[in-house]
Amino acid sequence: MTRLKKAHVETLLREYDTDPIRALTTALRVALDRPGADWPALLAAAPLPASRRDRLQASEQAALDELAAELNEARGLLAS
């Protein structure tokens, strides 16, 4: 995994309110070193528990917010 840079996090936060899935996809592509991957492929590749992955695939707002916060604060995904 790659640590997000300040510019990546700024883009995530700037775009999140407009299109959370797109903003998270962009950040996860960097964090997971998968520049061409789509949202489902990124979620499948992410080290996430199945229950969290399911909530994200269902576009549950709280789950999306949690992921955005994690990417912002940790600059990547925390080990689950």
PDB file of N, CA, C and O in Angstrom:
ATOM      1  N   MET A   1       0.834  -1.181   0.000  1.00  0.00           N
ATOM      2  CA  MET A   1       0.000   0.000   0.000  1.00  0.00           C
ATOM      3  C   MET A   1       0.880   1.246   0.000  1.00  0.00           C
ATOM      4  O   MET A   1       2.023   1.240   0.456  1.00  0.00           O
ATOM      5  N   THR A   2       0.297   2.299  -0.526  1.00  0.00           N
ATOM      6  CA  THR A   2       0.983   3.587  -0.601  1.00  0.00           C
ATOM      7  C   THR A   2       0.306   4.571   0.345  1.00  0.00           C
ATOM      8  O   THR A   2      -0.920   4.622   0.440  1.00  0.00           O
ATOM      9  N   ARG A   3       1.105   5.331   1.025  1.00  0.00           N
ATOM     10  CA  ARG A   3       0.575   6.361   1.917  1.00  0.00           C
ATOM     11  C   ARG A   3       0.103   7.550   1.076  1.00  0.00           C
ATOM     12  O   ARG A   3       0.829   8.021   0.201  1.00  0.00           O
ATOM     13  N   LEU A   4      -1.096   8.025   1.340  1.00  0.00           N
ATOM     14  CA  LEU A   4      -1.617   9.182   0.627  1.00  0.00           C
ATOM     15  C   LEU A   4      -0.838  10.430   1.002  1.00  0.00           C
ATOM     16  O   LEU A   4      -0.472  10.618   2.162  1.00  0.00           O
ATOM     17  N   LYS A   5      -0.590  11.270   0.029  1.00  0.00           N
ATOM     18  CA  LYS A   5       0.067  12.548   0.273  1.00  0.00           C
ATOM     19  C   LYS A   5      -0.989  13.592   0.609  1.00  0.00           C
ATOM     20  O   LYS A   5      -2.184  13.386   0.396  1.00  0.00           O
ATOM     21  N   LYS A   6      -0.527  14.697   1.131  1.00  0.00           N
ATOM     22  CA  LYS A   6      -1.434  15.782   1.506  1.00  0.00           C
ATOM     23  C   LYS A   6      -2.330  16.182   0.336  1.00  0.00           C
ATOM     24  O   LYS A   6      -3.520  16.427   0.532  1.00  0.00           O
ATOM     25  N   ALA A   7      -1.789  16.252  -0.857  1.00  0.00           N
ATOM     26  CA  ALA A   7      -2.570  16.632  -2.038  1.00  0.00           C
ATOM     27  C   ALA A   7      -3.687  15.625  -2.325  1.00  0.00           C
ATOM     28  O   ALA A   7      -4.780  16.014  -2.734  1.00  0.00           O
ATOM     29  N   HIS A   8      -3.416  14.330  -2.112  1.00  0.00           N
ATOM     30  CA  HIS A   8      -4.444  13.305  -2.314  1.00  0.00           C
ATOM     31  C   HIS A   8      -5.595  13.500  -1.327  1.00  0.00           C
ATOM     32  O   HIS A   8      -6.767  13.423  -1.695  1.00  0.00           O
ATOM     33  N   VAL A   9      -5.241  13.750  -0.079  1.00  0.00           N
ATOM     34  CA  VAL A   9      -6.256  13.936   0.962  1.00  0.00           C
ATOM     35  C   VAL A   9      -7.061  15.205   0.694  1.00  0.00           C
ATOM     36  O   VAL A   9      -8.278  15.222   0.876  1.00  0.00           O
ATOM     37  N   GLU A  10      -6.394  16.249   0.269  1.00  0.00           N
ATOM     38  CA  GLU A  10      -7.102  17.495  -0.045  1.00  0.00           C
ATOM     39  C   GLU A  10      -8.102  17.279  -1.175  1.00  0.00           C
ATOM     40  O   GLU A  10      -9.218  17.794  -1.120  1.00  0.00           O
ATOM     41  N   THR A  11      -7.716  16.527  -2.188  1.00  0.00           N
ATOM     42  CA  THR A  11      -8.627  16.216  -3.294  1.00  0.00           C
ATOM     43  C   THR A  11      -9.803  15.393  -2.783  1.00  0.00           C
ATOM     44  O   THR A  11     -10.952  15.666  -3.128  1.00  0.00           O
ATOM     45  N   LEU A  12      -9.520  14.393  -1.966  1.00  0.00           N
ATOM     46  CA  LEU A  12     -10.585  13.573  -1.384  1.00  0.00           C
ATOM     47  C   LEU A  12     -11.597  14.444  -0.648  1.00  0.00           C
ATOM     48  O   LEU A  12     -12.800  14.329  -0.880  1.00  0.00           O
ATOM     49  N   LEU A  13     -11.127  15.289   0.214  1.00  0.00           N
ATOM     50  CA  LEU A  13     -12.023  16.116   1.025  1.00  0.00           C
ATOM     51  C   LEU A  13     -12.776  17.148   0.176  1.00  0.00           C
ATOM     52  O   LEU A  13     -13.942  17.441   0.440  1.00  0.00           O
ATOM     53  N   ARG A  14     -12.120  17.684  -0.820  1.00  0.00           N
ATOM     54  CA  ARG A  14     -12.753  18.683  -1.679  1.00  0.00           C
ATOM     55  C   ARG A  14     -13.875  18.061  -2.514  1.00  0.00           C
ATOM     56  O   ARG A  14     -14.913  18.691  -2.713  1.00  0.00           O
ATOM     57  N   GLU A  15     -13.681  16.845  -3.000  1.00  0.00           N
ATOM     58  CA  GLU A  15     -14.637  16.203  -3.901  1.00  0.00           C
ATOM     59  C   GLU A  15     -15.663  15.325  -3.192  1.00  0.00           C
ATOM     60  O   GLU A  15     -16.656  14.924  -3.799  1.00  0.00           O
ATOM     61  N   TYR A  16     -15.437  15.026  -1.925  1.00  0.00           N
ATOM     62  CA  TYR A  16     -16.267  14.052  -1.218  1.00  0.00           C
ATOM     63  C   TYR A  16     -17.743  14.435  -1.177  1.00  0.00           C
ATOM     64  O   TYR A  16     -18.599  13.589  -1.436  1.00  0.00           O
ATOM     65  N   ASP A  17     -18.058  15.674  -0.863  1.00  0.00           N
ATOM     66  CA  ASP A  17     -19.462  16.072  -0.739  1.00  0.00           C
ATOM     67  C   ASP A  17     -20.207  15.996  -2.064  1.00  0.00           C
ATOM     68  O   ASP A  17     -21.413  15.749  -2.087  1.00  0.00           O
ATOM     69  N   THR A  18     -19.503  16.203  -3.158  1.00  0.00           N
ATOM     70  CA  THR A  18     -20.124  16.170  -4.478  1.00  0.00           C
ATOM     71  C   THR A  18     -20.360  14.746  -4.955  1.00  0.00           C
ATOM     72  O   THR A  18     -21.434  14.425  -5.464  1.00  0.00           O
ATOM     73  N   ASP A  19     -19.357  13.895  -4.790  1.00  0.00           N
ATOM     74  CA  ASP A  19     -19.447  12.513  -5.268  1.00  0.00           C
ATOM     75  C   ASP A  19     -18.543  11.630  -4.407  1.00  0.00           C
ATOM     76  O   ASP A  19     -17.382  11.404  -4.748  1.00  0.00           O
ATOM     77  N   PRO A  20     -19.077  11.132  -3.292  1.00  0.00           N
ATOM     78  CA  PRO A  20     -18.237  10.366  -2.355  1.00  0.00           C
ATOM     79  C   PRO A  20     -17.579   9.127  -2.961  1.00  0.00           C
ATOM     80  O   PRO A  20     -16.415   8.842  -2.681  1.00  0.00           O
ATOM     81  N   ILE A  21     -18.316   8.396  -3.785  1.00  0.00           N
ATOM     82  CA  ILE A  21     -17.748   7.173  -4.367  1.00  0.00           C
ATOM     83  C   ILE A  21     -16.574   7.517  -5.289  1.00  0.00           C
ATOM     84  O   ILE A  21     -15.536   6.856  -5.253  1.00  0.00           O
ATOM     85  N   ARG A  22     -16.740   8.532  -6.095  1.00  0.00           N
ATOM     86  CA  ARG A  22     -15.654   8.933  -6.999  1.00  0.00           C
ATOM     87  C   ARG A  22     -14.437   9.403  -6.195  1.00  0.00           C
ATOM     88  O   ARG A  22     -13.304   9.037  -6.508  1.00  0.00           O
ATOM     89  N   ALA A  23     -14.672  10.202  -5.174  1.00  0.00           N
ATOM     90  CA  ALA A  23     -13.567  10.708  -4.356  1.00  0.00           C
ATOM     91  C   ALA A  23     -12.842   9.570  -3.644  1.00  0.00           C
ATOM     92  O   ALA A  23     -11.612   9.548  -3.597  1.00  0.00           O
ATOM     93  N   LEU A  24     -13.593   8.634  -3.095  1.00  0.00           N
ATOM     94  CA  LEU A  24     -12.981   7.498  -2.413  1.00  0.00           C
ATOM     95  C   LEU A  24     -12.266   6.576  -3.398  1.00  0.00           C
ATOM     96  O   LEU A  24     -11.207   6.030  -3.086  1.00  0.00           O
ATOM     97  N   THR A  25     -12.844   6.403  -4.581  1.00  0.00           N
ATOM     98  CA  THR A  25     -12.204   5.589  -5.614  1.00  0.00           C
ATOM     99  C   THR A  25     -10.846   6.163  -5.975  1.00  0.00           C
ATOM    100  O   THR A  25      -9.860   5.431  -6.069  1.00  0.00           O
ATOM    101  N   THR A  26     -10.794   7.461  -6.175  1.00  0.00           N
ATOM    102  CA  THR A  26      -9.535   8.123  -6.518  1.00  0.00           C
ATOM    103  C   THR A  26      -8.491   7.900  -5.433  1.00  0.00           C
ATOM    104  O   THR A  26      -7.342   7.576  -5.734  1.00  0.00           O
ATOM    105  N   ALA A  27      -8.881   8.070  -4.177  1.00  0.00           N
ATOM    106  CA  ALA A  27      -7.943   7.883  -3.064  1.00  0.00           C
ATOM    107  C   ALA A  27      -7.518   6.424  -2.919  1.00  0.00           C
ATOM    108  O   ALA A  27      -6.342   6.142  -2.687  1.00  0.00           O
ATOM    109  N   LEU A  28      -8.461   5.501  -3.055  1.00  0.00           N
ATOM    110  CA  LEU A  28      -8.114   4.087  -2.916  1.00  0.00           C
ATOM    111  C   LEU A  28      -7.212   3.606  -4.047  1.00  0.00           C
ATOM    112  O   LEU A  28      -6.372   2.733  -3.833  1.00  0.00           O
ATOM    113  N   ARG A  29      -7.372   4.159  -5.243  1.00  0.00           N
ATOM    114  CA  ARG A  29      -6.478   3.793  -6.343  1.00  0.00           C
ATOM    115  C   ARG A  29      -5.028   4.070  -5.975  1.00  0.00           C
ATOM    116  O   ARG A  29      -4.133   3.287  -6.293  1.00  0.00           O
ATOM    117  N   VAL A  30      -4.807   5.187  -5.305  1.00  0.00           N
ATOM    118  CA  VAL A  30      -3.449   5.537  -4.870  1.00  0.00           C
ATOM    119  C   VAL A  30      -3.033   4.637  -3.708  1.00  0.00           C
ATOM    120  O   VAL A  30      -1.956   4.040  -3.732  1.00  0.00           O
ATOM    121  N   ALA A  31      -3.882   4.544  -2.701  1.00  0.00           N
ATOM    122  CA  ALA A  31      -3.543   3.797  -1.489  1.00  0.00           C
ATOM    123  C   ALA A  31      -3.269   2.316  -1.771  1.00  0.00           C
ATOM    124  O   ALA A  31      -2.405   1.704  -1.142  1.00  0.00           O
ATOM    125  N   LEU A  32      -4.012   1.751  -2.721  1.00  0.00           N
ATOM    126  CA  LEU A  32      -3.878   0.323  -3.008  1.00  0.00           C
ATOM    127  C   LEU A  32      -2.992   0.034  -4.224  1.00  0.00           C
ATOM    128  O   LEU A  32      -2.853  -1.118  -4.637  1.00  0.00           O
ATOM    129  N   ASP A  33      -2.394   1.087  -4.793  1.00  0.00           N
ATOM    130  CA  ASP A  33      -1.519   0.926  -5.966  1.00  0.00           C
ATOM    131  C   ASP A  33      -2.243   0.242  -7.124  1.00  0.00           C
ATOM    132  O   ASP A  33      -1.698  -0.648  -7.777  1.00  0.00           O
ATOM    133  N   ARG A  34      -3.473   0.672  -7.363  1.00  0.00           N
ATOM    134  CA  ARG A  34      -4.284   0.112  -8.457  1.00  0.00           C
ATOM    135  C   ARG A  34      -4.902   1.259  -9.251  1.00  0.00           C
ATOM    136  O   ARG A  34      -6.091   1.544  -9.111  1.00  0.00           O
ATOM    137  N   PRO A  35      -4.092   1.922 -10.088  1.00  0.00           N
ATOM    138  CA  PRO A  35      -4.529   3.144 -10.750  1.00  0.00           C
ATOM    139  C   PRO A  35      -5.729   3.007 -11.684  1.00  0.00           C
ATOM    140  O   PRO A  35      -6.439   3.990 -11.900  1.00  0.00           O
ATOM    141  N   GLY A  36      -5.974   1.847 -12.234  1.00  0.00           N
ATOM    142  CA  GLY A  36      -7.089   1.694 -13.172  1.00  0.00           C
ATOM    143  C   GLY A  36      -8.300   0.978 -12.603  1.00  0.00           C
ATOM    144  O   GLY A  36      -9.272   0.746 -13.321  1.00  0.00           O
ATOM    145  N   ALA A  37      -8.259   0.629 -11.343  1.00  0.00           N
ATOM    146  CA  ALA A  37      -9.324  -0.189 -10.751  1.00  0.00           C
ATOM    147  C   ALA A  37     -10.597   0.615 -10.509  1.00  0.00           C
ATOM    148  O   ALA A  37     -10.552   1.812 -10.221  1.00  0.00           O
ATOM    149  N   ASP A  38     -11.732  -0.071 -10.632  1.00  0.00           N
ATOM    150  CA  ASP A  38     -13.007   0.569 -10.329  1.00  0.00           C
ATOM    151  C   ASP A  38     -13.372   0.295  -8.869  1.00  0.00           C
ATOM    152  O   ASP A  38     -12.695  -0.461  -8.173  1.00  0.00           O
ATOM    153  N   TRP A  39     -14.459   0.928  -8.425  1.00  0.00           N
ATOM    154  CA  TRP A  39     -14.896   0.838  -7.036  1.00  0.00           C
ATOM    155  C   TRP A  39     -15.036  -0.605  -6.547  1.00  0.00           C
ATOM    156  O   TRP A  39     -14.471  -0.936  -5.504  1.00  0.00           O
ATOM    157  N   PRO A  40     -15.771  -1.489  -7.259  1.00  0.00           N
ATOM    158  CA  PRO A  40     -15.887  -2.872  -6.766  1.00  0.00           C
ATOM    159  C   PRO A  40     -14.545  -3.592  -6.659  1.00  0.00           C
ATOM    160  O   PRO A  40     -14.311  -4.331  -5.703  1.00  0.00           O
ATOM    161  N   ALA A  41     -13.669  -3.380  -7.629  1.00  0.00           N
ATOM    162  CA  ALA A  41     -12.357  -4.038  -7.593  1.00  0.00           C
ATOM    163  C   ALA A  41     -11.505  -3.515  -6.436  1.00  0.00           C
ATOM    164  O   ALA A  41     -10.781  -4.278  -5.797  1.00  0.00           O
ATOM    165  N   LEU A  42     -11.595  -2.227  -6.175  1.00  0.00           N
ATOM    166  CA  LEU A  42     -10.847  -1.655  -5.051  1.00  0.00           C
ATOM    167  C   LEU A  42     -11.345  -2.208  -3.727  1.00  0.00           C
ATOM    168  O   LEU A  42     -10.550  -2.541  -2.848  1.00  0.00           O
ATOM    169  N   LEU A  43     -12.651  -2.306  -3.584  1.00  0.00           N
ATOM    170  CA  LEU A  43     -13.197  -2.859  -2.341  1.00  0.00           C
ATOM    171  C   LEU A  43     -12.785  -4.313  -2.169  1.00  0.00           C
ATOM    172  O   LEU A  43     -12.490  -4.748  -1.056  1.00  0.00           O
ATOM    173  N   ALA A  44     -12.762  -5.062  -3.254  1.00  0.00           N
ATOM    174  CA  ALA A  44     -12.347  -6.469  -3.182  1.00  0.00           C
ATOM    175  C   ALA A  44     -10.878  -6.584  -2.791  1.00  0.00           C
ATOM    176  O   ALA A  44     -10.493  -7.524  -2.096  1.00  0.00           O
ATOM    177  N   ALA A  45     -10.056  -5.635  -3.232  1.00  0.00           N
ATOM    178  CA  ALA A  45      -8.623  -5.681  -2.954  1.00  0.00           C
ATOM    179  C   ALA A  45      -8.260  -5.113  -1.586  1.00  0.00           C
ATOM    180  O   ALA A  45      -7.188  -5.403  -1.054  1.00  0.00           O
ATOM    181  N   ALA A  46      -9.136  -4.319  -1.026  1.00  0.00           N
ATOM    182  CA  ALA A  46      -8.840  -3.655   0.247  1.00  0.00           C
ATOM    183  C   ALA A  46      -8.885  -4.650   1.404  1.00  0.00           C
ATOM    184  O   ALA A  46      -9.725  -5.550   1.422  1.00  0.00           O
ATOM    185  N   PRO A  47      -7.982  -4.485   2.366  1.00  0.00           N
ATOM    186  CA  PRO A  47      -7.978  -5.378   3.536  1.00  0.00           C
ATOM    187  C   PRO A  47      -9.069  -4.963   4.526  1.00  0.00           C
ATOM    188  O   PRO A  47      -8.794  -4.402   5.587  1.00  0.00           O
ATOM    189  N   LEU A  48     -10.301  -5.255   4.146  1.00  0.00           N
ATOM    190  CA  LEU A  48     -11.460  -4.872   4.950  1.00  0.00           C
ATOM    191  C   LEU A  48     -12.257  -6.106   5.357  1.00  0.00           C
ATOM    192  O   LEU A  48     -12.321  -7.081   4.609  1.00  0.00           O
ATOM    193  N   PRO A  49     -12.856  -6.066   6.525  1.00  0.00           N
ATOM    194  CA  PRO A  49     -13.760  -7.158   6.898  1.00  0.00           C
ATOM    195  C   PRO A  49     -14.953  -7.189   5.939  1.00  0.00           C
ATOM    196  O   PRO A  49     -15.366  -6.156   5.412  1.00  0.00           O
ATOM    197  N   ALA A  50     -15.488  -8.365   5.727  1.00  0.00           N
ATOM    198  CA  ALA A  50     -16.609  -8.529   4.791  1.00  0.00           C
ATOM    199  C   ALA A  50     -17.789  -7.628   5.144  1.00  0.00           C
ATOM    200  O   ALA A  50     -18.435  -7.081   4.250  1.00  0.00           O
ATOM    201  N   SER A  51     -18.075  -7.469   6.418  1.00  0.00           N
ATOM    202  CA  SER A  51     -19.223  -6.642   6.812  1.00  0.00           C
ATOM    203  C   SER A  51     -19.011  -5.183   6.422  1.00  0.00           C
ATOM    204  O   SER A  51     -19.946  -4.508   5.991  1.00  0.00           O
ATOM    205  N   ARG A  52     -17.798  -4.706   6.572  1.00  0.00           N
ATOM    206  CA  ARG A  52     -17.505  -3.316   6.186  1.00  0.00           C
ATOM    207  C   ARG A  52     -17.554  -3.165   4.665  1.00  0.00           C
ATOM    208  O   ARG A  52     -18.085  -2.180   4.150  1.00  0.00           O
ATOM    209  N   ARG A  53     -17.004  -4.134   3.960  1.00  0.00           N
ATOM    210  CA  ARG A  53     -17.038  -4.123   2.499  1.00  0.00           C
ATOM    211  C   ARG A  53     -18.485  -4.105   2.003  1.00  0.00           C
ATOM    212  O   ARG A  53     -18.815  -3.368   1.074  1.00  0.00           O
ATOM    213  N   ASP A  54     -19.329  -4.901   2.609  1.00  0.00           N
ATOM    214  CA  ASP A  54     -20.744  -4.943   2.223  1.00  0.00           C
ATOM    215  C   ASP A  54     -21.412  -3.589   2.423  1.00  0.00           C
ATOM    216  O   ASP A  54     -22.186  -3.146   1.575  1.00  0.00           O
ATOM    217  N   ARG A  55     -21.118  -2.930   3.541  1.00  0.00           N
ATOM    218  CA  ARG A  55     -21.700  -1.609   3.810  1.00  0.00           C
ATOM    219  C   ARG A  55     -21.225  -0.584   2.789  1.00  0.00           C
ATOM    220  O   ARG A  55     -21.997   0.275   2.362  1.00  0.00           O
ATOM    221  N   LEU A  56     -19.962  -0.671   2.397  1.00  0.00           N
ATOM    222  CA  LEU A  56     -19.433   0.247   1.393  1.00  0.00           C
ATOM    223  C   LEU A  56     -20.039  -0.039   0.019  1.00  0.00           C
ATOM    224  O   LEU A  56     -20.374   0.892  -0.713  1.00  0.00           O
ATOM    225  N   GLN A  57     -20.182  -1.315  -0.336  1.00  0.00           N
ATOM    226  CA  GLN A  57     -20.781  -1.662  -1.619  1.00  0.00           C
ATOM    227  C   GLN A  57     -22.238  -1.205  -1.691  1.00  0.00           C
ATOM    228  O   GLN A  57     -22.740  -0.895  -2.771  1.00  0.00           O
ATOM    229  N   ALA A  58     -22.906  -1.165  -0.558  1.00  0.00           N
ATOM    230  CA  ALA A  58     -24.290  -0.699  -0.506  1.00  0.00           C
ATOM    231  C   ALA A  58     -24.379   0.825  -0.433  1.00  0.00           C
ATOM    232  O   ALA A  58     -25.472   1.382  -0.336  1.00  0.00           O
ATOM    233  N   SER A  59     -23.234   1.494  -0.479  1.00  0.00           N
ATOM    234  CA  SER A  59     -23.147   2.961  -0.405  1.00  0.00           C
ATOM    235  C   SER A  59     -23.781   3.520   0.862  1.00  0.00           C
ATOM    236  O   SER A  59     -24.398   4.585   0.845  1.00  0.00           O
ATOM    237  N   GLU A  60     -23.622   2.791   1.955  1.00  0.00           N
ATOM    238  CA  GLU A  60     -24.127   3.259   3.251  1.00  0.00           C
ATOM    239  C   GLU A  60     -23.323   4.499   3.655  1.00  0.00           C
ATOM    240  O   GLU A  60     -22.099   4.447   3.768  1.00  0.00           O
ATOM    241  N   GLN A  61     -24.016   5.592   3.867  1.00  0.00           N
ATOM    242  CA  GLN A  61     -23.353   6.872   4.111  1.00  0.00           C
ATOM    243  C   GLN A  61     -22.392   6.828   5.291  1.00  0.00           C
ATOM    244  O   GLN A  61     -21.293   7.376   5.207  1.00  0.00           O
ATOM    245  N   ALA A  62     -22.781   6.192   6.379  1.00  0.00           N
ATOM    246  CA  ALA A  62     -21.890   6.120   7.544  1.00  0.00           C
ATOM    247  C   ALA A  62     -20.602   5.369   7.203  1.00  0.00           C
ATOM    248  O   ALA A  62     -19.524   5.754   7.657  1.00  0.00           O
ATOM    249  N   ALA A  63     -20.705   4.318   6.419  1.00  0.00           N
ATOM    250  CA  ALA A  63     -19.522   3.547   6.030  1.00  0.00           C
ATOM    251  C   ALA A  63     -18.615   4.373   5.117  1.00  0.00           C
ATOM    252  O   ALA A  63     -17.392   4.339   5.253  1.00  0.00           O
ATOM    253  N   LEU A  64     -19.218   5.112   4.190  1.00  0.00           N
ATOM    254  CA  LEU A  64     -18.436   5.977   3.308  1.00  0.00           C
ATOM    255  C   LEU A  64     -17.725   7.048   4.129  1.00  0.00           C
ATOM    256  O   LEU A  64     -16.547   7.327   3.909  1.00  0.00           O
ATOM    257  N   ASP A  65     -18.449   7.646   5.077  1.00  0.00           N
ATOM    258  CA  ASP A  65     -17.859   8.677   5.941  1.00  0.00           C
ATOM    259  C   ASP A  65     -16.695   8.115   6.753  1.00  0.00           C
ATOM    260  O   ASP A  65     -15.667   8.773   6.909  1.00  0.00           O
ATOM    261  N   GLU A  66     -16.859   6.897   7.268  1.00  0.00           N
ATOM    262  CA  GLU A  66     -15.799   6.256   8.056  1.00  0.00           C
ATOM    263  C   GLU A  66     -14.549   6.029   7.208  1.00  0.00           C
ATOM    264  O   GLU A  66     -13.429   6.245   7.670  1.00  0.00           O
ATOM    265  N   LEU A  67     -14.749   5.589   5.961  1.00  0.00           N
ATOM    266  CA  LEU A  67     -13.614   5.346   5.086  1.00  0.00           C
ATOM    267  C   LEU A  67     -12.913   6.660   4.743  1.00  0.00           C
ATOM    268  O   LEU A  67     -11.684   6.725   4.738  1.00  0.00           O
ATOM    269  N   ALA A  68     -13.682   7.694   4.460  1.00  0.00           N
ATOM    270  CA  ALA A  68     -13.092   9.003   4.166  1.00  0.00           C
ATOM    271  C   ALA A  68     -12.278   9.500   5.360  1.00  0.00           C
ATOM    272  O   ALA A  68     -11.174  10.018   5.191  1.00  0.00           O
ATOM    273  N   ALA A  69     -12.819   9.343   6.552  1.00  0.00           N
ATOM    274  CA  ALA A  69     -12.108   9.776   7.757  1.00  0.00           C
ATOM    275  C   ALA A  69     -10.815   8.972   7.943  1.00  0.00           C
ATOM    276  O   ALA A  69      -9.777   9.533   8.291  1.00  0.00           O
ATOM    277  N   GLU A  70     -10.885   7.674   7.712  1.00  0.00           N
ATOM    278  CA  GLU A  70      -9.704   6.820   7.859  1.00  0.00           C
ATOM    279  C   GLU A  70      -8.618   7.229   6.857  1.00  0.00           C
ATOM    280  O   GLU A  70      -7.448   7.351   7.221  1.00  0.00           O
ATOM    281  N   LEU A  71      -9.008   7.438   5.607  1.00  0.00           N
ATOM    282  CA  LEU A  71      -8.038   7.842   4.594  1.00  0.00           C
ATOM    283  C   LEU A  71      -7.453   9.214   4.906  1.00  0.00           C
ATOM    284  O   LEU A  71      -6.278   9.467   4.637  1.00  0.00           O
ATOM    285  N   ASN A  72      -8.260  10.090   5.466  1.00  0.00           N
ATOM    286  CA  ASN A  72      -7.796  11.421   5.837  1.00  0.00           C
ATOM    287  C   ASN A  72      -6.823  11.356   7.017  1.00  0.00           C
ATOM    288  O   ASN A  72      -5.736  11.931   6.962  1.00  0.00           O
ATOM    289  N   GLU A  73      -7.207  10.674   8.055  1.00  0.00           N
ATOM    290  CA  GLU A  73      -6.417  10.668   9.286  1.00  0.00           C
ATOM    291  C   GLU A  73      -5.198   9.759   9.216  1.00  0.00           C
ATOM    292  O   GLU A  73      -4.125  10.121   9.697  1.00  0.00           O
ATOM    293  N   ALA A  74      -5.357   8.592   8.625  1.00  0.00           N
ATOM    294  CA  ALA A  74      -4.261   7.616   8.588  1.00  0.00           C
ATOM    295  C   ALA A  74      -3.454   7.703   7.293  1.00  0.00           C
ATOM    296  O   ALA A  74      -2.382   7.110   7.177  1.00  0.00           O
ATOM    297  N   ARG A  75      -3.985   8.451   6.319  1.00  0.00           N
ATOM    298  CA  ARG A  75      -3.357   8.565   4.999  1.00  0.00           C
ATOM    299  C   ARG A  75      -3.262   7.206   4.309  1.00  0.00           C
ATOM    300  O   ARG A  75      -2.376   6.974   3.486  1.00  0.00           O
ATOM    301  N   GLY A  76      -4.177   6.325   4.652  1.00  0.00           N
ATOM    302  CA  GLY A  76      -4.243   4.994   4.056  1.00  0.00           C
ATOM    303  C   GLY A  76      -5.245   4.168   4.810  1.00  0.00           C
ATOM    304  O   GLY A  76      -6.006   4.694   5.622  1.00  0.00           O
ATOM    305  N   LEU A  77      -5.257   2.893   4.555  1.00  0.00           N
ATOM    306  CA  LEU A  77      -6.162   1.988   5.239  1.00  0.00           C
ATOM    307  C   LEU A  77      -5.466   1.391   6.451  1.00  0.00           C
ATOM    308  O   LEU A  77      -4.309   0.976   6.378  1.00  0.00           O
ATOM    309  N   LEU A  78      -6.173   1.353   7.549  1.00  0.00           N
ATOM    310  CA  LEU A  78      -5.645   0.718   8.757  1.00  0.00           C
ATOM    311  C   LEU A  78      -5.806  -0.788   8.609  1.00  0.00           C
ATOM    312  O   LEU A  78      -6.748  -1.253   7.968  1.00  0.00           O
ATOM    313  N   ALA A  79      -4.922  -1.525   9.177  1.00  0.00           N
ATOM    314  CA  ALA A  79      -5.041  -2.988   9.151  1.00  0.00           C
ATOM    315  C   ALA A  79      -6.288  -3.395   9.919  1.00  0.00           C
ATOM    316  O   ALA A  79      -6.495  -2.991  11.063  1.00  0.00           O
ATOM    317  N   SER A  80      -7.102  -4.193   9.275  1.00  0.00           N
ATOM    318  CA  SER A  80      -8.360  -4.623   9.904  1.00  0.00           C
ATOM    319  C   SER A  80      -8.209  -5.942  10.600  1.00  0.00           C
ATOM    320  O   SER A  80      -9.170  -6.447  11.180  1.00  0.00           O
TER     321      SER A  80
END
